[in-house]
């Protein structure tokens, strides 16, 4: 994952028919773009007069004035043309593709849409519920934790909270989830259940059970716990409180309200434990500031009363109501949301009884058994790994599904350098859009990342094909008229609150690996191999048919904007060729951030990984066309391009080092670069900075950095199974001096000049050595493929595969039990210790497919 807000930051024309009138008006009213601070005047020095006649002087003078006039016209025209061109480009960047929308397919309407309406779609908080609608009724949980004798309000997932563990250990992606959160001395379990009965409003009802107890430890126990449960209406509709809140006797109506989508609704609380309940109401449009609102109310009341309690103050126009529930430990409470209560046939009491007490316990137990049975049927791990490993696999898929979110908003699209709007903004807004997507990390990256999502869907597609297509469909609906998709989706205030402003804007010249094609190829192969039911097969076919136009446009964007100088060569555009602050200028759009490329970025580069991604894309487009029998005129072009990119001889001519059998990028490169401290003057002050120096002139050559990029032809199955080069690739993989460790494969060889080198003073190595599960999964997939292909390396491929698989599983499982988390990557130099972000149940969840030995077909 990478992007303008990469993981070391927070982590980053004409109108087509069918564009709605509101967006047309927005485009017409968009403020023009102007050039910022460009001084184009020149001082040519004094003009010397020679001995010339007056007539000649007059002629020269008139000619000079004419020249100035024409030059002024030219300058004005050029400037206006440049502004017009940038304005046109900007408008094009935020114009949607004129093609039928994926989410308008009948299969995403009706029962499917309503069944997924409510969910735990706020992955950025420890427990958050919302509906799949732009302005939803939202709910969430907070609690007061104690760390080093100080009180902290827990709400948004945050590494700094220092929880021992948290995450959904069971979640089916639809109507059930079970989560465990361990916060130092206390343990909370939250269970979610969704239900639709006769009389309910749109989307049905849901319940949350919160069970809190002390941990088994020698430290002092907490006697009390302060829980906060809130309801908030993003539309601004007022929310009322129940009448009996102050006299809780085991069951009470906490709050109620009304909305157009679900009708009248009520929120009920039930528990056999003794509670003290306090509340506060707020009027605010800023849902991302709920933590601060509650903290402020608690602090103000504590200063006046000496008690850490909400003040029981409520404004009739409040659209946020927070309930503080103080209870002795251990304690358990059930919260039930009932929709459509205004109907005569609503059966409110009967429906409430289904979502609390022993009935809720029974139904949660039943859902848990269903989850376990589905998990075992799909992944079939019983005879492949032990029970402790199976539990980690369950947590991996559970938290991936529980981390699916729904976001709505507008991406910010960066203008070219040197340009801005008249109001000073350096970005223009994408059209308002929704995104239903899994997220890489609930604590650090609770938003959508394009190439991560392709990995996520390899898992989700095996669990629930309808959810998989729904997610991919949302992504494909974000394609603009040029065929570009913003690679990092930061939609809505809650998502924006997690990203520094300077990393929000997306650049329309930059791509991201088209990993979705691998998940889509899984769908194609599933149809060919009759893996789907008749209903599923029909829906997958309709989905691919609708997607074909959008995928073709996306493919064409890559084929034109990321092309190299030579035919069928490609390079990731967007590298900084002017910086002297980076040891090796990053290639963020590749998804591999600081993986070393040519030392001096230029348009002569040929990036091996992008060539292979384009092979995958062309091959997938041809497979879809062949399956559907399409006749758009492009089918033969896809087939020919896939053949040309898979041509082994051409690949070797462009990227192979014959001696080592390793594949490399090509570009303007020298190995003799380093960072040195220098004194530089910044705003009249001397400051020491690390500046890059090159001690020799770069030249066009293969870039001798052995690592995961060089394995892409192997990963994509392009190398013939009988080729001696396949043997050399296995030598590279299994060599401990190069990539092999007992915990997984390094991302960069120990022998590389860039191995574990910092890229800047504040930029530690990222893809320069650590073990990444997504790329290890791809390499395992290729080893599995070659172990089944007849050839001289079949047996060796199987042996390497078995050992690498065992190492990866053992290390991920060990780290999970030692730390409570799956991690972003693993330390190849420190016994495989988890590093980076946690929990990272995005592509690290692929460890479950490794356990199941389930890989995409090559």
N, C-alpha and C positions, 0 to 999 in steps of 0.2 A: 504494500500500500504505500502510496506516496502521493504527492500533490503539492500544491502551493503551501498547504498546511501539512507538511510531511510529518512523519512520526517523531522527528526530533524537535518539532515546534510544539504546537499544542499537545503535534506529531512531527496539509493542504491538502437592397434590391426591390425588386417588385414584390408586392404582397401576393402570396399564393391564395387561391380560392379556398374558402372555408374558414378563414381566420375570423374570429368573432369581433363584433363591433367595438366592444370595450377595449380589446387589445389594439384594434386599429386606431382608436382614439388616443390610446397611450403612446403609440408609435408616432402619430402626427404631432402630439404635444411634446415629444421628447426634445429637450433643449439641445441646440446645435453644439457641435464640438469645436473647440478653438485650440490653436497652438499655444502652448505655455512657454513663455520666456525664450523665444528663439530670436537672437539678434543676427541678422544676415548682412548687416552693413559692413563695409570694409574701408579702411583708411589707406589710400594709395599714396599719400605724401603730396608735396607741392607740385604744381604743373609749371614747367619752365617754358617761357615764350621765346621763340626764335625770331629771326628777321624775316617777317612775312608781311605781305600787303594787307591793307584794310579789307579788301574784297575777300581775300583768302581767309582772313580772320573771321569775317562775317559768315562765310560759308562753313568754316569749322565750328563757329558758335552755334549756328542753326542746326548743323549736323549733330553736334554734341547734345543740344536740347532735345532733338528728335530721338537720339539714342536713349537719353534719360527717360523720355516719355514712354518709348517702347519697352524699355527695361522695367519701368514701373508697372505697365500693363501686364507684362509677362510675369513679374513677381506676384502681382495681385491675383492674376489668373491661376498661377501655379499654387499659390497658397490656398485659394478658394477650392481649386481642384483637389488638393491634398486633403483639406477639411471635408469636402464632399465624399471623397473616397473612404476616409476613415469612418465618417458617419454612415455610409452605405454598408461598410463592413460590420460596423457595430449593430446596425439594424438587422442585418442578415444573421448575425450570431444569435440574436434573441427572437428569431422567427421560427416557429415550429414547422416541421416537415409536413407538407400537405399530403397526407396519406391516412387511410382509416386507422383509428386508434386501436391499440391492442386491447385496452380495457373496455372497449365497446363491444367486444365479442360476447355473444349470448351466454357462453359458458361462465363468464365472470359476473353475470347478473343474477337476479332471482335468489334462489336458495343459496348458491355459493356466496353471494355478496352479503346476505343477511347473516349467514352462519359465521362469517369472519368479522362481523361489525364490531363487537367488543373484544378486547384482548389486552394483554400486558404489553401494550405497544409503546411504552415509554421506557426503553432500556436504560436511559441515562439516570434513572432513579432506582433505589433499591426495590421499591414496589410501586409501580405506576400503571394505571388502567385508563384507557381512552377508547374512543370509537374511531373507525376509519372514515372520518369526515373532517373537513378543514378546520371547523371550529366546534370542538367537542365538549361534552361534559367530561371532566377528568377527575380521577381520584388518586390518592397516594398515601403512603405511610411515612411518618417520621418517628424518631425516638431519640431520647437523650442517652448518650453513651458516656462512660467515664473512662478517661485515659490519663494516667499519671496524676490522679486526684482532681482533674479538671473536667468540667461538663462540656460536652459537644453535641450539637444537634445533628443527627444523621438524616440525610434525605437523598441528595445526589450522590451517585457512586463516585468515590474519590479514593485514589491510592493513599493519600495522606491520612485518611481515616484509620488506616492500619488494621482493618478487620482481618481476623485470622483466616477467614474464608467467606465467600458468598457466591451464590449462583443457583440456578435452577438445576436440581439433580434429576427431576422428571419434568417434562413439558411436551405435550403432543402438538403444539402449534395452533390448537383450535380452542379447546374448552377446558383444559386441565393443566395445572402446573404445581409443583412442590419445590420450594426453595429453602435452603438453609443458610443462615447468616450468623456468624460467630463474631461477636464484638467484645473482645477481651473477656470479662467475667460473665457475660450473658450470652445466651443462644436464643435466636428467634427462628421459628419456622413459619413460613407464609405459604398457604395453600390457596389456589385459585380454582374456582369451578364456575362454568357458564351453563345456563339452562334456558331452554325455550319451552314454555308451556302455553296451553290455551288461555287467552286473556292477556298475555304479556304484550308489551309494545314492541316496536321494531328492534330486532337484535336480541330480544329476550332479557333475561335477568342474569345476575352473577353474584357470587359470594366470595368472601375472603375470610380465611381463618388465620389468626395470629396466635401462636403458642410461644410463650416466653418463659425461660427458666434459667437458673444459674448453671454455669459450666461446672464440670467436675474438676476442680483445681484446689490447690492449697491456699490460694489467695482469699482475702476477705470477701464474703459474699455480699451482693447487693440485696437489700430488703425490698426495695420498691423499684418499679419501672415506670417511666413516663412515656406513653405512646401517644402519637398524634395521627389522627386520620382526617383527611380533608376531602371535600367535594368542591369543585370549581367549575364555572361555566365560562368557556372561552368566548361565547357569544355575548356575554354580559348580562344574561338573564338573572334576575334576583333569586336567591336561595333562602328558604325560611328554615327556622329551627323548630324542633318538636317542643311540645309543652311540658313534658315530664323529664327533661334532661337532668334537672337538679335533684330529682328523686328516683334515681336509678334503682330498680328492684328486680333486676335480672333480664329485663327486656324493655326496649324503648325505641320510639321513633326519633332518630337523631335529626334528620333534616329531610326536606322535600322541595320539589320545584316542578317546572314544566318546560318542555321543549317541543319543537315541531317534529323532530325525528322520532323520539321515544314516547311522546305524550307526557302525562303526569308521572312523576317518579317519586320513590321514597327510599330512604336509607335507614335500615334498622340495625340495632345492636342487641346482641344477646350474650349472656355469660352467667355461669353459676358462681363466679368469683365476685368479691366485693370491690367496687370501683368508686373512685371519686372523679367526676367529670366536670370539666370547665371548657369554655369555648370562646372563640373570637370570630367576628365577621369582618370581611374586608371588601372594599370596592376597588378593583384594579384590573387593567387589561394585561398586566405583565405577569404571566404565569411562571416565567423563569426566575422570578424574584420571591417565590413563596417562602423559601428558607429564610430570607432576610426579613420578611414580614413577620413570621412567627418568632424569630429571634428578637426582633424589636419589641413585640408585644410582651414577651416573657421578661426581657430586661427592664422595661418600663414598670411593669407591675411588681417585679422583684424589688426595685428601688423604693417603692412606696409601701409594700407590705412585708418584704423580707421573705416571700415565698415564691418559688419558681413555678408560677401558675399563670395560665391565660386569664384575662380580667373579666370574663363573662360580659363582654361588650359586643353588641351586634347592631349593625345598621340595616334597616329594612331593605335598602337597595344593594346590600352585599351580594356579590357574585362568587365569593369564596367564603366557606365556613370551615373552620378548623376545630376539631374536638380533641382535647387533651384528656386521656384516660390514664389515671394513676392507679396502679394496682400492686398488691403484694405478690412476690414471686414464690412459687411458679404461678402462672396465670394463663388463661385461654379465653379468647373472645371470638365471636362470629359476627361478621358484618354482611348484611344482605342488601343488595340493590334490586328493587322491583320496579319495572317499567309498566307503562300503560295502566296506572292505577285509577285513572278517571273513568274507565269503562265499567258499566254495570256488571259485565261478566268477568271482571278482572280477577276474582277469587284471590284477593290479596293475602288473606290470612293463610290459606292453604298453600300458596306459593312460598310464603315466608317460611312455613314449617318445613318445606323441602330443602331449605338452604341454611338450616341451623341445627345445632344439637346433634342427637344421635342419627337423624336422617342425613345430615351433612357428612358425619363421620363415615357412615355406610357408603355413601355415594363417592366420597374421596377414595375410600379403600377399593371400591370397584374400578374407579378410573386408574388407580395405580396398577392394579392387576392387568387391566387392558393395555396400559403403556408397556409393562414388562413383557406381555405376550407379543405385542406388536414388535417391540425391540428385538426379541429373540427370533421371531419369524423372519424379519428383514435382514438382520446382520448375522444370525446363526453363529454365535461365538462360542457356544458351549464346549465344543471339542477343539477349539483353537487357542484359547487363553484361559487363565484361571479366574476365579470369582472376583478377586481384587481388581484385576485388569478390566473385567466386564463392568464393574462399578464406575471406573473412570470413563469408559466408553459411553455409559448411560449419561453421566454428567456432561460429557462433551456434546452429545446431540441435544440433551435437555436444555443446556444453557444457550446453545446456538439457536434453537427454536424459541426459547423464552426471550432471547435477545432480539427477535424480529420486532421492528418498530414501524410506526406510521408517521410520516413527516409531511408537512405542507408549507410551502413558502416559495421564495424566488431566489435562485442562485445569483450571485454577483459575478459578472463577466468583465474581466479586465480590458481596458482600452490599451492600444499600443503605447509604448514608452514615449513620453513627451506630450501626450494628449490628455485632455480632461474635458468634462462638461463645463458650461459656463458657471455652474455653481461650485466648481472645484472638484467634483467627484471624478475619480479615475476609473469608474466602472459604470456599466449599464446593466439593468436588471433583466434576467431571464423571465419568461412568462410564468405566472403562478402555476405551480404543479404539485402533485402528490407523489410520494415515494413510499412504497411498502417494501421493506428491505431488511435483511439481516445486517448485523453490525459486527465489526472486528472485536471491539472491546467496549464493554458497558461503562468502564471507568474512564477510559481515555479517548476512545474513538466511537462514541455512540451516534454514528451517522453512516451514510452510505459511501462506500468506496467501490469504484467500478470493477477493477480487476479482482479485488477480494471476493466480490459477489459471485464471480464465476466459480471459484473454489467452494464457496458456501453451497452453491446449488448442486454440486456433485453429491453432497450429503442430503440436502433438503429434497432433491428430486427422487432419491431412493426412499425417503420417508413418506412424502406426500406430494404426488406429482401435480396436483391442482395448486397447492401453495407455491410450488416451484415455478410454474408457468405464470402465476399471478405476479410474483416478484420480478421475473424476467420481463414480463409485459410492462410493468411500471417503468423499468429502466429503458426499454425500447421506446416508450412514449416520450422520453426526454430528448430524443434525437431532433436536432434543428435542421433547417432547410439545407445546410451544407453537409449534413451527415455526421455531425460531431455530437458527442455526449460529454457534458462536464464530468470529469472523473471523480471529483469529490463533492458530495451533495450535502450542503450545510443549509437545511431548510427549516425555517422557523426560529423563534427566539431561543427556545431551549437548546437547540443544536448550535446556534450562533454563540451562546454563552460559553461554550467549551473551546472556542477557537479564537486566538488573537486576531484582531482586525486586519493586520497586514498580511495574513495568510488566507483570507476568506475568498478573495476574487480568483476566479478560474480563467485560464488563458486559452482562448479558442484555437490557438495554433498547436497546443500540446495534447497528446493522446494519452492512452493508458493501454496496457496489453489487452487485446480483445478476448479475454479468457472466457467470456460468455459462450464463445463458439464451441469450447470443449464441452460445456454443459448441454448445449444445443445438439451437438453431435451424439451425446448420450441419448437424447430423445429420438433422434433419427434411428440409431442402432436399436433402441428399444422397440420401435415400430417394426423394423426389419426382422427382429428376432421374436416377435409376438409376445413381448413381456407385459403388455398392458391388457386390461379388460377391454371389451368392445366399446364401452362408453369412453374410457380413457383414450383409446386409440383414435376415436373420432375427434375428441377434443384436442389431442396432440396434433393431429393432421390439420385441423382448423387453425390451431395456433401457429404452426409453421407456415401455413399458407398466408395468413395475415402478416406474419413477421417477415416474409421474404423480401418485400419492398424495402422495409426499414433496414434490414440487415444488409441488403445490397447497397443502400445509400451509405451506411456505416463503413462497409468494405471499401467503397469508392473513395470515401474521405481519407482513409489510410493510404490507399493506393496512389493518391494524388499529392496529399500534403506531407507525407512522410517518405516520399521516394528519394532515392539517391541519384547520382549522376549517371551511373550505368543502368542498363535495362535490368529490371527485377532486382534492384538493390534498394535498401531502405535504411534510414537512420532516424533515431528519435530526435525530433526537432525541439528546440527550447534550451539547449545547453548554453551557458554563458561563455562566450569566447573573448570577453573583455576583462574578466575578473583576474586579479592577482592575489586574491585572498584564499583561494581553494587549492589544495594540493592537486586535486584532480576534479575539474568542474563536474558537479553532480548531473545525473541524467534522471531527474525526478519522474519524468513521464514514462520511463521504462518500468516503473514499479520497484526498481532495484536501487534507487536513490544514489548512494555513493559508490556503487560497484565500479571499479576503475575502467574507464574507456580510454580513447586516444587522449593524450595529454593536452593537445591543443585543438579544441572543437572546430570543425569546419564542415562544409558541405561535401567534402571528399569521403566522409566516413561511410562505412558499411557495418551496420550492427547485426550481428549474427542472430540474436534472439528475435529481433523484429522480422527478419527474413523468415524465421521459422513460424512466428505467429501468423504471418501472412500466408504461409503454406497451409496452416491449420484453417484459417478463415476461408481461403479459396476452396480447399478441399471440402469444408463443411457446406459452403454455398452450392457447390456442385452436387453434393449428396442430397441436400434438400430439394434442389431442382429436379434431380433424377427421381427422387421419391414421389414428388408431387406431380411430375410430368409437366412442369411449367414451360412456357414458350415465350419468354421475354426477349430472346435474342442474345442474352448474356451467358447462357448456360455453357456454351462451348468455350467462351473466354475464361470462365471459372475453371473449367476442366484443364484447359491448356496452361493456365497460370499455375495451377497446382502441380502439373507435371513438370513444368520448367523449374519451379522452386524446389521440387524433389529430385531434380537431376543431380545425380551423385557426382558426376565429373565436374560440372559447373560449380557446385558447392565446394568441392575440394580445391579448384583453381582459385577461388575467391577467398577462402577462409582457412584452409588446412596448412599446418606446418608438417611437412612430410616426415621430418626426422622424429618428432615427438608423438605424432599422430593426434595432436591436439588441435582443436578449432579455436580461432580467435576472431575478434573484431579487426577491422582495418581502418586506419586513419592516420592523421598527421601527429606523429608520436615521438617522444624521447623518454627514455627511462631516467634520464639525469635531471630530475626535478626534486626540489625539497622546499620545506618551509623554514624561513630564518627570521629571527627577531630583528626588527629594524625600528629606529626612531623616526616617526612621521609627525608632521605638524598638522594638527586638527583644531581649527578655530583658535589659532594663535597659541595653542598649547602643544607641547611635545608629548607624544604618546607612543608607547611601544606596541607594535603589532607584528603578527606573523605574516610575512609576505612570501609569496612563491617565487622561487628562482629556478630558471632552467640554464644549466651550464653547457648545453649544446643545442644546436638548431634541430628542431623536429623534422622528420621526414615521413613520407607516405610509406607505411609498412604495416605488417600484422602487429597487433597490440599484445605483447607476450604476457598476458595475465591469465593463468590457469584457474578456472573456477566454474561456477554453475552456468555462466553464459556459454562457455565452450562446450557444455554438455547438451545444448538444445537440439542439435541434429540427432543425438542419441535419444533424448527425451521424446522427440516427435516420431521416432521410428524410421527416420530417413536412411540410416546406414543399413546396407544389405546385411542379412545375418551371416553371410559367408565371407564378408570383407575382413581383411586383416586389421583394418582400422577399428573395427568393433573390438577386437582384442586389445588394441592400444587404449581405447576408451575405458575398458575394464581395468587395465593397468593403472590408469590415472585415478579411477574411482577407488580402487582397493589399496593404493599406496599410502601408507601412514605419513610419509613425508609430505604428501600433496594434500589429499582431501579426507582420507579416512580417519575417523576417531571411533572410540568405543561407544559413542553416544549419538552418532549420526554423521553425515558428511558436512564438512566445512563449506561455507559459501565461497571462500577464496583460499587458494593454496598457501601453505606455509612458506613456499618458495617464492611467492610473488613479492615484488618490491613494494607493493601497497598493503601487504598483509598487516592488519590491525593498526594501520597508520591513521592518525587523526586527519580529517580533511581541513579543518580550521581549528583555531584555538578552542572554540566552543562546540566543536562538531566531532564527537568521538566516532570510531569505526562502527558501521552498522551492517552493511552487506560485505564486509571485508574480513570475514572469518567465522562469525557466529553461525550456528546451526539453525536453519529455518525449516519448519515441518512441511510447508507447501512445496518447496523445491525438492526436498527429500522424498515426498510422496510421488512427485512426477518422475524422479529417477527410479524409485522402486517400481512404478508402473511400467517403465521401459525395461527394467531388468526382468520383471514378470513376463512381459511380452517376448523378449528374446529367449527366455528359458523355455518357451513353448514353440520356438521356431527351429526347424531343422538347420543345423549348421555346426561348425567346429567349436562354437562358444556356448552352446546350449547348456551343458552341464555346469560350466563355470558361472554363467549368468545365474543359474539356480542357487549355487553355493553362496555367491555374493549377496543375492537377494535375501536368502534365509538369514544370513548373519546381520545384514543391515536392518532388516525388519525387526529382528529380535532386539538389536541395540536401541532402535528408536522407541519401541514400545516400552522397554524396560526403563529407559531414561525418563520418558514423559510420565509414566505411572509413578516412578519413585519420587519425582519432583512434586507430583500432585499430592501424594501422601505426606511428604515432608513440609510442604508450604501451603497446601489447600487450594492450589490454583493450577490451571494450564497457563503457559507463558508465551510471550510473543516470539522469543527465540531462545536458544540455549547456548551456554558458554562452552565452546570447544576446548578452551584452555584451562577450565576450572571444573573438571569432572562433570561436565554437562549440566551445570547449575542453571536454573531458569533465570532469564534476564529480560529487560525491557518492561513492557506493559503486562499487567495482570489484573483481572483474569483476561486472557486472550483466547476466547472460545470462538474465534473466527476460523481462519484456515488451520490453526493448530488442532481444531476438532477433526481434521482429516485423519488423525491417529486412529479414529474409530474405523475408517475404511481400510487402514493398514491392518488393524486387528482382523477385520472381516475378509481381507485379501480381495477387496472389490475395487477394481480400477477401471478407468475409461478405456475403451478400445482404441488401439492405435491404427 
